[in-house]
């Protein structure tokens, strides 16, 4: 059984990307062998934007969020499972994951994604 390495930007920095500075979206986060890497782009009490990379064979499952989450694939191809239904997403495709819904991300090949979560007024 493969051990999952999750590397969070909070281990490195506690802030998002520099403001008012251009960047290449696909370069926000790098691939690391046998790992899932996450970097905060923007984090506020109302939600946030995160870039995540998955090496081939990695997965993040049995996850729920309190808010709807928008996911967009920015490199590669991913399998996103929502309520036990698999969806194949390719470069440029996105999907809304409903709040409080069990979901899973699987990397048959390496991929990168941007997730956007905006809390409702009731959650802030």
Helices and strands as residue ranges (DSSP letters): E 5-8, G 9-11, G 25-27, E 35-44, E 47-54, E 59-63, E 69-82, E 85-90, E 94-97, E 103-106, E 111-118, G 121-123
